[in-house]
Amino acid sequence: MLALEAPLATVSAWLRRVRGARVLAPNRRRDRSESLSQGEAGASWVESLSASRCTTVVSDRTSYRLNASSEDTLLPVKISVITMFPEYFDSPLQISLVGKAIERGLVEVALIDLRLQGRGVHRQLDDAPFGGGAGMVMMAEPLRESLAPLADSHRVLLSPSGAPLTQSTLDRWAIGGPLTLVCGRYEGVDQRAIDACIDEEISLGDYVLLGGEAGALAIIEGVVRLLPGVVGNPESTRTESFRDGLLEEPQYTRPAEFEGMEVPEVLLSGNHARINEWRQAQREERTRSRRPDLWAAYVERQREEDAPS
């Protein structure tokens, strides 16, 4: 009996995937010339999502809804994520402040399974690069079809070739319209899909990951925490690192003495003018020693502001 458990579990998992694909992609068997009908089906789904007061998380495995609080009056921010691995996001979207923001209807997150637009029985999404070379390239057609219903959103590709993600970028997206995050994979994405369907390319930094899912999660968290009502004290998002080009100062809490290390005396003085001076000095020193690039930009900006007009 025990020897049969693993094969049975595999068959059950496969059946769940097939059933899910039938529910969410009824046009799966249509040939490539009929791809428009798939786009129309996706568009109607997006329209129904926009009209709802809840978040729908969709993959070829599962579809579930998180009801919004009826007392919320703010319009939710809409974020769509196109990914080969929707299950990557299952837990992160249900915990901490992001999960609470979804439950309260402050944000709607739609996970769109790119594999549903794959080619052939194996739902192929990649092919060998023209001109040869290592790795595979994400095909243009499946990505274009997944993005077609989201043409009115700001479409961002997570890519090592993109501009570095900054706090000002998150600020811009938090007050903008619908946002779509495309999780790149393989050696890269067919440039024609980027030219035709992508509005902006963003990178987490000067390193390469397996795909864009980690970056998409970072963006979702960075945007959601800026929305009204998510963070308990909104002031904390206005006085943190990078707001004025500087890193944040050291932070302390109780107890006043820990393993022989004491809290700086100025923070216990009750003199708010001295505390603010100390904090500013700490921010400047930290930035100068840890991030010379930020410090140089900060000094240049101060010089420009002090220059006579």
ROZARO-703414 format. One record per atom (N, C-alpha, C, CB): residue in one letter; x, y, z. Coordinates in steps of 0.1 Angstrom, whole numbers, plus 2048, in hexadecimal, padded with zeros to 3 digits. Each point is the difference from the previous one (the first is absolute). Glycine has a CB too. Layout:
<milos>
aXYZ
...
</milos>
This chain:
<milos>
m8087F4800
m7F880C800
m80980D800
m7EE7F380C
l81C80C7FC
l80980C801
l8078037F3
l8037FB818
a8007FA7E0
a8078027F4
a7F78077F5
a80D7EC805
l7E68147FD
l7F78067F6
l7FD80F804
l7F67EA7FC
e80E81B810
e7FC80D804
e80680B7F7
e7FE7F7818
a80F8077E5
a80780B7F8
a7FA8017F2
a8157FC80D
p7EA7F87EC
p7FA8017F2
p7F2806801
p80D7ED7F9
l7EA80F811
l7F3805801
l80080F802
l7F87EA809
a81181B7FF
a80180E803
a8038087F3
a8077FB818
t8027FF7E0
t8058067F4
t7F48017F6
t8177F7803
v7E17FE7FC
v7F48007F7
v7F680A805
v8047E87FA
s7FA819813
s7F6809805
s80480F7FD
s7FA7EF812
a8138137F0
a80580E7FD
a7FE8037F2
a8117FE812
w7F27F97E5
w7FE8027F1
w7F28037FD
w8137F17FB
l7E380780B
l7F28027FD
l7FC80E805
l7FC7E7802
r80981D809
r7FC80E805
r80580A7F6
r8017F8818
r80B8077E3
r80580A7F6
r7F78007F3
r8177FC80A
v7E57F87F2
v7F87FF7F3
v7F3806803
v80C7EC7F9
r7ED811812
r7F3806803
r80180F801
r7F97EB80C
g81281A7FB
g80280E801
g8028077F2
g80A7FD817
a7FD7FD7E1
a8038057F2
a7F38017F9
a8177F7800
r7E07FF801
r7F38007F9
r7F780C805
r8027E77FC
v7FF81B811
v7F780B805
v80580D7FC
v7FB7F2814
l8128107ED
l80680E7FE
l8048027F2
l807800817
a7FA7F67E1
a8048027F2
a7F87F77F7
a817806807
p7DC7FD7F7
p7F77F87F8
p8047FF7F1
p7EE805810
n81A8057EC
n8048017F2
n80E7F97FD
n7F28157FE
r8127E380C
r80E7FB7FF
r8037F97F3
r7FF7FE819
r7F77FB7E2
r8027F77F4
r8008087F3
r7F77ED80D
r8058207F4
r8008077F3
r80E8027FA
r7EB80C809
d8157F57EA
d80E8017FA
d80480F802
d7FC7ED7F0
r81081580B
r80780D802
r7F880B7F9
r8167F5803
s7E48097F2
s7F980A7F9
s7F4805807
s8077F67EB
e7F4803820
e7F4804807
e80480680E
e7F37EE7F4
s81981680D
s80580580D
s7F880C805
s8177F77FB
l7E38117FC
l7F880B804
l7F57FD80A
l80580A7EA
s7F57EA813
s7F57FC809
s8057FD80E
s7F47F67ED
q819806814
q8067FE80E
q80180E806
q80C7EB7F9
g7F981F7FF
g80180D806
g7F3806804
g8148037F2
e7E17FA807
e7F3805803
e7FC7FA80D
e7FA8047E8
a8087EF81A
a7FD7F980C
a80780680C
a7FB7EB7F3
g81281880B
g80880680A
g7FB80E804
g8137F37F9
a7E98147FC
a7FB80E803
a7F3800808
a80A8077EB
s7ED7F0813
s7F47FF807
s8037FD80F
s7F37F97EC
w8177FE816
w8047FD80E
w80580C807
w8057E87F8
v804820801
v80580C806
v7F580A803
v8167FC7F4
e7E1805803
e7F5809803
e7F87FC80C
e7FE8057E7
s7FF7EE81A
s7F97FB80C
s80880380D
s7F47EF7F2
l81980F80D
l80880380B
l80080F804
l80F7ED7FA
s7F181C7FC
s80080E803
s7F3804807
s80F8047ED
a7E67F580F
a7F3803806
a7FD7FB80E
a7F88017E8
s8117F681C
s7FE7F980D
s80780880B
s7FE7EA7F5
r7FD813818
r80780680B
r8087F6808
r7ED811802
c81B7E77F6
c8077F6806
c80D7FD7F8
c7EB7F680A
t81E8027FB
t80B7FC7F8
t7FE7F27FB
t80F80F80E
t7F47EF7E5
t8007F27FA
t80E7FC7FD
t7E98047F7
v81B7F180E
v80D7FA7FD
v7FE7F47F7
v80A809816
v7FB7F77DE
v7FD7F67F7
v80D7F97FB
v7EC80D7F9
s8137E6806
s80A7F87FA
s7F97F47F9
s812807811
d7F67F07E9
d7F97F57FA
d7FD7F580B
d80B8057EA
r7F97FE822
r7FE7F780B
r7F4803809
r8187FC800
t7E6812802
t7F6804809
t7FB80E7FE
t80A7F1811
s7EA8127F3
s7FB80D800
s7F880380D
s7FE7FF7E6
y80680C821
y7FA80380C
y7FE80F802
y8097EA80A
r7EE8197FE
r7FD80F802
r80280380F
r7F08007ED
l81580C815
l80180680E
l7F780C800
l8187F8803
n7DD807805
n7F680A800
n80680D807
n7EE7EE801
a80E81D7F9
a80380D805
a7F780480B
a80A8077EA
s7FB80281F
s7F880580B
s7F580A7FA
s8137FD810
s7E18017F4
s7F58097FB
s80180E804
s7F27EC800
e81681780B
e80180D805
e80A8087F9
e7F97F8816
d8108027E1
d80A8077F9
d7F98087F4
d8117EF806
t7F481E7F9
t7FA8087F5
t80B8047F6
t7EF809810
l81D7F47F3
l80B8037F6
l7FF7F67F4
l80F80A813
l7F47FC7E1
l8017F77F5
l80D7F8801
l7F38107F2
p80C7E380C
p80C7F7801
p80A8027F5
p7F27F080C
v81A80F7F7
v80B8007F6
v8007F37F9
v80E81180D
k7F37EE7E6
k8007F37F9
k80E7FD7FB
k7E88047F9
i81D7F080B
i80D7FB7FC
i7FE7F37F9
i80C80D812
s7F87F17E2
s8007F37F9
s80E7FB7FF
s7EB8067F3
v8177ED80E
v80D7FA7FF
v7FF7F47F6
v806806818
i8027FB7DE
i8017F67F6
i80C7F7803
i7F580E7EE
t8097E5814
t80B7F8805
t7FD7F17FC
t80480F813
m8077EA7EC
m7FF7F27FD
m7FD7F880D
m8108037ED
f7F280381E
f7FE7F980D
f7F7808809
f8177F67FD
p7DC80A801
p7F7807809
p8017FB80E
p7F18037ED
e8127F0816
e8017FB80D
e80B806808
e7F67EB7F8
y81381C802
y80B807806
y7FB80A80A
y80F7FC7EC
f7E580A811
f7FB80B807
f7F57FC80A
f80580E7EC
d7F87E5815
d7F47FC808
d80280580F
d7FD7EC7F1
s80E811815
s80180380F
s80380F802
s8087E9804
p80181D7F4
p80380F803
p7F48097FF
p8177FB7F7
l7E0801800
l7F48097FE
l7F67FE80B
l8048007E8
q7FE7F7821
q7F67FE80B
q80580380E
q7F77EE7F1
i815817810
i80580380D
i80480F802
i8097E8801
s7FA81C80B
s80580D803
s7F780B7FB
s8177F7800
l7EE8157FE
l7F880B7FC
l7FB7FF7F2
l80D80E810
v7FA7EB7E8
v7FB7FE7F2
v7F37F8800
v8188017F7
g7E87F4811
g7F47F8801
g7F4808806
g80F7EC803
k7F481C807
k7F6808806
k7FA80A7F6
k80B7FD817
a7FE8097E1
a7FC80A7F7
a7F77FA7F5
a81580D804
i7EE7E67F8
i7F77F97F7
i7F37FD806
i8147F67F5
e7EC806817
e7F37FC807
e7F780D802
e80C7ED80B
r7FA81E7F7
r7F980C802
r7FC8077F3
r80C803815
g7F87F87DF
g7FD8057F3
g80880C7FC
g7E97F8805
l82280B802
l80980B7FC
l8087FD7F4
l801806817
v8007EE7E5
v8087FC7F5
v7FA7F37FA
v81580B809
e7EB7F47EA
e7FC7F47F9
e80C7FB7F8
e7E88087FE
v81B7EB804
v80B7F97FA
v7FB7F57F7
v810807813
a7F37F97E0
a7FC7F57F7
a80C7F97FB
a7EB80D7F9
l8167E680A
l80B7F87FB
l7FC7F97F3
l8097FD817
i7FE8067DE
i7FC7FB7F3
i80A7F67FC
i7F58157FA
d8077DE804
d8097F67FC
d8048007F1
d7F67F2812
l8168127EC
l8058017F2
l8007F37F9
l80F812807
r7F27E3800
r8007F37FA
r7F37FD7F8
r80F7F8812
l7E680F7F2
l7F37FD7F9
l8008057F1
l7F5803816
q8158067E7
q8018047F2
q80C7F97F9
q7F7816807
g80E7E07FF
g80B7F87FA
g7FC7F97F4
g80A7FD816
r8007FF7E1
r7FD7FA7F3
r8017F1801
r8098147F5
g7ED7E5804
g8007F27FF
g7FC7F980D
g8128027F0
v7EF7F1810
v7FB7F880B
v80880280D
v7F77EF7F0
h81681580E
h80980280B
h80080F804
h80E7ED7F8
r7E981B802
r7FF80E804
r80E807800
r7EC7FB80E
q81A8047E7
q80E8057FE
q80080F801
q8067EC7F2
l804819816
l80180F801
l80E8057FC
l7F07FF813
d8197F87EA
d80E8047FC
d8047F97F4
d805805818
d8058017E2
d8067FA7F4
d80F8047FF
d7E97FF7F4
a81F7FA803
a80E8037FF
a80280E7FA
a8057E77FD
p805820807
p80280E7FA
p8057FF7F2
p805808817
f7F68027E1
f8068027F2
f80E804802
f7EA8067F6
g81F7F5801
g80E803801
g8087F7809
g7FA8177FB
g7FF7E080C
g8077F7809
g80380680E
g80A7F57EC
g7FC80481C
g80380580D
g7FB7F780B
g8018177F7
a8037EC816
a7FB7F880B
a7F2804804
a8187FE808
g7E17F87FE
g7F3803806
g7F58007F6
g80C80D811
m7E87F67F4
m7F48017F7
m7FA80E802
m7FC7E7802
v7FB81C7F5
v7FA80E800
v7F17FE801
v81380A7F2
m7E77FF816
m7F1800802
m7FA8057F3
m802803819
m7F47F57E2
m7FA8037F3
m7F780C801
m8017E87FA
a7FD8207FB
a7F980C800
a7F17FE801
a81280A7F3
e7E97EC806
e7F17FE7FE
e7F97FE80D
e8047F77E9
p8007FF81F
p7F97FE80D
p80080C809
p8067E87FE
l80581F802
l80080C809
l7F780B7FA
l8187FA807
r7E88087EC
r7F780A7FA
r7F17FD803
r8118047EE
e7EC7EF811
e7F27FC802
e7FC80280F
e8017F07ED
s80880D81C
s7FD80280E
s7FF80F804
s80C7EB805
l7FB81D7F4
l80080F803
l7F58077F8
l8187FF804
a7E27FB7F2
a7F68077F8
a7F4805809
a8067F17ED
p7F580881C
p7F5806808
p80480B80A
p7F47EA7FE
l819818803
l80680980A
l80680C7FA
l8047ED80F
a7F88167E4
a80680B7F9
a7FF80E807
a7FC7F37EB
d7F980E81D
d7FE80D807
d80880280D
d7E98007F6
s81E7F580D
s80880180D
s80F8047FC
s7F17EE80B
h8178157FF
h80E8037FE
h8077F3801
h7FE81780A
r8087E47EB
r8067F37FF
r80F800802
r7ED7FA7F0
v8177FF81B
v80E800804
v8067F27FF
v7FB814810
l8107EB7E9
l8087F47FF
l80B80080B
l7FA7FE7E7
l8067F7821
l80B7FE809
l80C7FA7F9
l7F07FD814
s81B80A7EA
s80B7FC7F8
s80D806805
s7F17FE7EC
p81A7FA813
p80D805804
p80480C7F8
p8077E9807
s7F38197ED
s80480B7F7
s7F880D804
s8067EF7EE
g7F181081B
g7F880B804
g80780B808
g7EC7F17FE
a80D81A804
a80580A809
a7FF7FB80F
a7FA8137EF
p80F7F1819
p7FF7FC80F
p7F3805806
p819800801
l7E17F7807
l7F4804807
l80480980B
l7F57EA7FB
t804821806
t80280B80B
t7F3803807
t8138097F3
q7EF7FE818
q7F4804808
q7F78097F8
q80D7FD815
s7F980C7E3
s7F88097F8
s7F87F97F6
s811812803
t7F47E37F8
t7F87F87F6
t7F47FA807
t8157FA7F3
l7ED800819
l7F57FB808
l7F680B803
l80F7EE80A
d7F581E7F9
d7F780B803
d7F88037F4
d810809810
r7F67F77E4
r7F98037F4
r7F57F57FD
r81480C7F7
w7EF7E880B
w7F77F57FD
w7F580080A
w8127F37F6
a7F0811817
a7F67FF80A
a7F580A7FE
a8127F9810
i7F08127E8
i7F680A7FE
i7FC7FF7F1
i80980F812
g7FC7E77E7
g7FC7FF7F2
g7F47F77FE
g8188047FA
g7E67F87FA
g7F47F87FC
g8047F1802
g7F88117F0
p8017E6809
p8037F2801
p80E7FD7FC
p7E87FB7FC
l81E7FB80B
l80E7FC7FE
l8017F27FC
l807811811
t8007EB7E5
t8027F27FC
t80F7FD801
t7EC8017F1
l8177F4816
l80E7FC802
l8027F37F8
l80180B817
v8097F57E0
v8037F47F8
v80D7FA805
v7F480A7EC
c80B7EA818
c80B7F8806
c8087FA7F4
c7F47FC816
g8178097E7
g8097FA7F5
g8067F3805
g8058177F7
r7FE7E1800
r8077F3802
r8097FD7F5
r7EC7F780D
y81C7FE7F4
y8097FB7F6
y80B80A7FE
y7EE7F47F5
e81980C7FF
e80B8097FD
e7FB80E7FE
e80C7ED7F6
g7E7814807
g7FA80D7FE
g7F37FF7F9
g81780A7FE
v7E38027FE
v7F38007F9
v8038057F2
v7F3804816
d8057F77E0
d8018047F3
d7FE80F7FF
d7F87EA7F8
q81281D803
q80080F800
q7F48067F9
q8187FF800
r7E27FA7F7
r7F48057F9
r7F4801809
r8087F67EB
a7F780181F
a7F580080A
a80380C809
a7FD7E77FF
i80F81C804
i80380B809
i7FD80D7F8
i8127F380B
d7F280E7E9
d7FD80D7F8
d7F18027FE
d8167FD7F4
a7E37F880B
a7F18027FD
a7F880180C
a8047F37EB
c800807820
c7F67FE80B
c80580680E
c7F87EC7F4
i81581780D
i80580480D
i80380F801
i80A7EA802
d7F181C809
d80280F802
d80D803807
d7E7802800
e81E7F5808
e80B803809
e8077F3804
e7F5815808
e8187EB7F8
e8087F5806
e80780480D
e8047F77E8
i7FB800822
i80580380D
i8087F4805
i7EC80F805
s81F7F4802
s8097F6806
s80180380F
s80D7FD7EA
l7F47F881D
l80280180F
l80F804803
l7EE7EF804
g81B80F7F3
g80E804803
g8097F97F6
g7FB803818
d8127FE7EA
d80A7FB7F7
d8037F2803
d80A8177FD
y7EC7E0801
y8027F2802
y7F57F97F8
y80B803817
v7F67F07E7
v7F67F87F8
v7FA7F5809
v80D8057EB
l7E67FB814
l7F87F5807
l7FA7F77F6
l7FB80F813
l7FF7E67F2
l7FA7F77F6
l7F48057F9
l8077EE80F
g7F281C7F6
g7F58067FA
g7FC80D807
g7F87E97F8
g7FD81D803
g7FC80D805
g7F67FF80C
g8048097EA
e7F97EB81B
e7F57FF80A
e80580780D
e7F97EA7F6
a81381480E
a80580780D
a7FF80F7FE
a8107ED805
g7F38187EF
g7FF80E7FE
g7F2805800
g8147FF7F3
a7E37F9808
a7F1804800
a7FB80080E
a7FD7F67EA
l80780181F
l7FC80080E
l80580D807
l8007E7800
a80D81C7FD
a80680C806
a7F880C7FC
a8177F5800
i7E580C7F3
i7F980C7FB
i7F2800807
i80C7FF7EA
i7ED7F6816
i7F3800807
i80180580E
i7F97EC7F1
e81080F817
e80280480D
e80380F801
e8077E9807
g80381B7F0
g80480E801
g7F480A7FC
g8177F87FA
v7E18047FD
v7F48087FC
v7F580080B
v8067FC7E8
v7F77F881D
v7F57FE809
v80380880D
v7FB7E97F6
r81181780F
r80280780C
r7FF80F7FF
r8107ED806
l7EF8187EE
l7FE80F7FE
l7F28047FF
l8168007F5
l7E17F680A
l7F28037FF
l7FA80580D
l7FE7EF7EE
p7F881A811
p7FA80580C
p7F97F5808
p7FD8167F5
g8067EA818
g7F97F6809
g8087F3802
g7EB80A7F8
v8207F4801
v8077F3801
v80A80180C
v7FE7FC7E7
v80A80E819
v80A80180C
v7F980880B
v8147FF7F0
g7ED7FD81C
g7FA80680B
g80380F802
g8017EA80B
n80B81A7F4
n80480E801
n8068047F2
n8057FE819
p7F38097E0
p8048057F2
p80D808801
p7E88007F9
e81B806812
e80C808801
e80D7F87FE
e7F480F80F
s80B7E47F4
s80C7F77FF
s8047FE7F2
s7F97F5815
t7FE80C7E2
t8037FF7F1
t80680D7FB
t7EE7EE7FD
r81181D80A
r80580D7FB
r80D803806
r7E98077FD
t81C7F280D
t80C804807
t80A7F47FF
t7F480F80F
e80A7E87E8
e8097F47FF
e80C8027F6
e7EC7F2806
s81C8047F9
s80B8017F6
s7FC8047F2
s80C7EF80E
f7FC8197EC
f7FF8047F2
f7F680B7FE
f8067E97FA
r7F281B810
r7F680B7FE
r80780D7FC
r7F17F5811
d81A80F7F6
d80780C7FC
d80E7FD7FB
d7F380C812
g80F7E87E9
g80D7FC7FA
g8097FA80A
g7FD8127F0
l7FF7ED81D
l8097FB80B
l7FA7F3805
l807817806
l8027E1800
l7FC7F4807
l7FA80480E
l8127F27F4
e7E6805811
e7FA80380D
e80A7FF80C
e7EA7F77F7
e814810813
e80980080C
e7FE7F3808
e7FF819801
p80A7E3808
p7FE7F5808
p7F4801809
p8197FC800
q7E07F9803
q7F47FF808
q8027F980D
q7F38017EB
y807803820
y8017FA80D
y7F27FF806
y818808803
t7E77EE806
t7F47FE808
t8037FA80E
t7F27FE7EB
r80580081D
r8027FA80D
r8067F27FF
r7EE80D809
p81B7F0801
p80580780B
p80A80B7FD
p7FB7EC80E
a80881D7FB
a80980B7FD
a80F7FA801
a7F081180A
e8127E47FC
e80D7FA801
e7FF7F17FB
e807810813
f8017EB7E4
f7FF7F37FB
f80E7FA7FF
f7EB8057F3
e8187F1816
e80E7FA800
e80B80A800
e7F67ED7F3
g80981D815
g80A80A802
g7FF80B7F6
g80E7EF809
m7EA8107ED
m7FE80B7F6
m7F4809803
m80B7F17EF
e7F881C812
e7F5809804
e7FB8087F4
e80B802817
v7E98027EB
v7FA8097F6
v80780E800
v7E97F3802
p81A8137F3
p80680E801
p7F8809809
p8087FC7E9
e7FF80B81F
e7FA80980A
e7F680A7FB
e8157FD80D
v7EE8087E7
v7F880A7FA
v7F27FB7FD
v81480A7F6
l7EA7EA807
l7F37FA7FE
l7F77FF80C
l80A7F47ED
l7FD80D81F
l7F97FF80D
l7FE80E806
l8097E9804
s7FC8217F5
s80080E806
s7F3807800
s8178017F9
g7E07FB7FD
g7F38077FF
g80280D7F8
g7F87F6815
n81480E7E7
n80280C7F9
n7FF7FD7F1
n80F809812
h7E57FB7E8
h7FD7FC7F3
h8098077F5
h7E97FB807
a81C8117FC
a8098077F7
a80D7F87FF
a7F5816806
r8107E6806
r80D7F9800
r7FE7F27F9
r80780C816
i7EE7EE7ED
i7FD7F37FA
i8008017F1
i7F37F9814
n8068117E6
n8008027F2
n80D8027FA
n7E9809802
e81F7FF805
e80E8037FB
e8087F3800
e7FF818809
w8007E0802
w8077F4800
w7FC7F67F5
w802803819
r7F17FC7E5
r7FC7F77F5
r8058057F3
r7EB7FB80D
q8148127F0
q8058047F3
q80F7FE7FE
q7EF811801
a8197F180A
a80E7FD7FF
a8037F17FE
a80481480F
q7F47E47F7
q8027F17FF
q7FC7FC7F1
q7FB7FD819
r7FB8097E2
r7FB7FD7F2
r80B8037F6
r7E8804807
e81E8087FB
e80A8057F7
e80D7F7801
e7F7817802
e80D7E680B
e80C7F8802
e7FE7F27FA
e80680D814
r7EF7ED7EF
r7FD7F27FB
r8008007F1
r7F27FB814
t80880F7E5
t8008007F2
t80E8027FA
t7E8809801
r81F800805
r80E8037FB
r8097F4801
r7FD817807
s8027E1804
s8097F5801
s7FB7F37F9
s80680A816
r7ED7F47E9
r7FA7F47FB
r7FC8017F1
r7F87FA817
r8048117E5
r7FB8027F2
r80680D7FA
r7EB7F3805
p82280C7F7
p80680C7FA
p7F98057F4
p8157F8808
d7E47FF7F1
d7F88057F4
d7F5808804
d8067EC7F4
l7F2810816
l7F5809805
l80580D806
l7F37EB804
w819814803
w80580C807
w80480A7F5
w8087F2813
a7FF80A7E2
a8048097F6
a7F48077FA
a8147F27FB
a7E1806802
a7F48067FA
a7FA80A80A
a7FC7EB7F3
y80481181A
y7FA80980A
y80880D801
y7F87EC80D
v8158147F3
v80880C801
v7FE8097F4
v8117F380E
e7EE8067E6
e7FE8087F4
e7F2807801
e80F7F07F3
r7E7809811
r7F3806801
r80080B80A
r7F67EA7FA
q811815811
q80080B80A
q80780C7FA
q8017EF813
r80A80E7E6
r80780B7F9
r7F78087F7
r8167F3802
e7E28067F6
e7F78067F6
e7F6808807
e8047EE7F0
e7F780D81B
e7F5807808
e80580D806
e7F57EA804
d818815800
d80680C807
d80680A7F7
d8057F2812
a7FC80B7E1
a8058097F6
a7F680B7FE
a80E7ED7F5
p7F781F809
p7F780C7FD
p7F97FE7F3
p80F80F80D
s7E57F47F2
s7F87FF7F4
s80280B7F7
s7EF7F380C
</milos>
